[in-house]
Amino acid sequence: MYVAGYETIIVVYLNQHGFYHPDSFPGCTLINLYPSETLGDFRTGTLNFSAKKIESMIRQGYADTIKATDYLEELRALIAK
């Protein structure tokens, strides 16, 4: 995305430990989104294709995205003041 010229990139992590440092992408704003709960390890998360697990991850991803969006809107309102 950076090479393509995007100035704002939302990075969605699949674990709670990843991080892309903004200094690695000069002139770009990185918004880092982490899952609020662990998605499991390699066996219980990555390789778990059960309908129940998939539905659970979709619900969690949606809830985390809404929470992050609400936070960003609040932050934008504070900056605008």
C-alpha positions as CSV (number, residue, x, y, z in Angstrom):
1,M,0.0,0.0,0.0
2,Y,2.9,2.3,0.9
3,V,4.6,1.7,-2.4
4,A,1.3,2.4,-4.2
5,G,1.3,5.9,-2.7
6,Y,-1.4,5.6,0.1
7,E,-0.8,8.1,2.8
8,T,-3.0,6.4,5.5
9,I,-2.8,2.7,6.0
10,I,-4.8,0.6,8.5
11,V,-2.8,-2.4,9.7
12,V,-4.9,-5.2,11.0
13,Y,-2.9,-7.7,13.1
14,L,-3.8,-11.3,13.8
15,N,-2.1,-11.3,17.2
16,Q,-1.5,-8.8,19.9
17,H,2.3,-8.5,19.5
18,G,2.9,-7.2,16.0
19,F,3.9,-3.6,15.3
20,Y,5.0,-1.7,12.2
21,H,6.9,1.4,13.3
22,P,5.8,4.7,11.6
23,D,9.5,5.6,11.0
24,S,9.6,2.8,8.5
25,F,7.0,4.6,6.3
26,P,7.9,8.3,6.1
27,G,5.0,10.6,5.1
28,C,2.5,7.9,5.9
29,T,0.0,7.5,8.8
30,L,-0.2,4.0,10.2
31,I,-3.3,3.0,12.2
32,N,-2.5,-0.2,14.1
33,L,-5.5,-2.4,15.0
34,Y,-5.1,-5.4,17.3
35,P,-7.5,-8.1,18.3
36,S,-9.0,-7.5,21.7
37,E,-8.7,-11.2,22.5
38,T,-6.3,-13.8,21.3
39,L,-7.3,-15.6,18.1
40,G,-5.5,-18.7,19.3
41,D,-2.2,-20.3,18.5
42,F,-1.2,-22.0,15.2
43,R,-3.3,-25.1,15.8
44,T,-6.3,-23.6,17.6
45,G,-6.4,-20.4,15.6
46,T,-4.6,-20.5,12.2
47,L,-5.5,-24.0,11.3
48,N,-9.0,-24.0,12.9
49,F,-11.5,-23.8,10.1
50,S,-14.5,-24.9,12.1
51,A,-17.7,-22.9,11.4
52,K,-17.9,-22.0,15.1
53,K,-14.3,-20.6,15.2
54,I,-14.8,-18.7,11.9
55,E,-18.0,-17.1,13.1
56,S,-16.4,-16.2,16.5
57,M,-13.5,-14.5,14.7
58,I,-15.8,-12.6,12.4
59,R,-17.8,-11.3,15.3
60,Q,-14.7,-10.3,17.2
61,G,-13.2,-8.6,14.2
62,Y,-16.4,-6.7,13.6
63,A,-16.6,-5.6,17.3
64,D,-13.0,-4.6,17.4
65,T,-13.4,-2.6,14.2
66,I,-16.4,-0.7,15.5
67,K,-14.6,0.0,18.7
68,A,-11.6,1.3,16.8
69,T,-13.8,3.4,14.5
70,D,-15.6,5.0,17.4
71,Y,-12.2,5.8,19.1
72,L,-10.9,7.4,15.9
73,E,-14.1,9.5,15.5
74,E,-13.7,10.7,19.1
75,L,-10.0,11.5,18.5
76,R,-10.9,13.3,15.3
77,A,-13.5,15.4,17.2
78,L,-10.9,16.3,19.8
79,I,-8.4,17.4,17.2
80,A,-10.9,19.5,15.4
81,K,-11.6,21.6,18.5
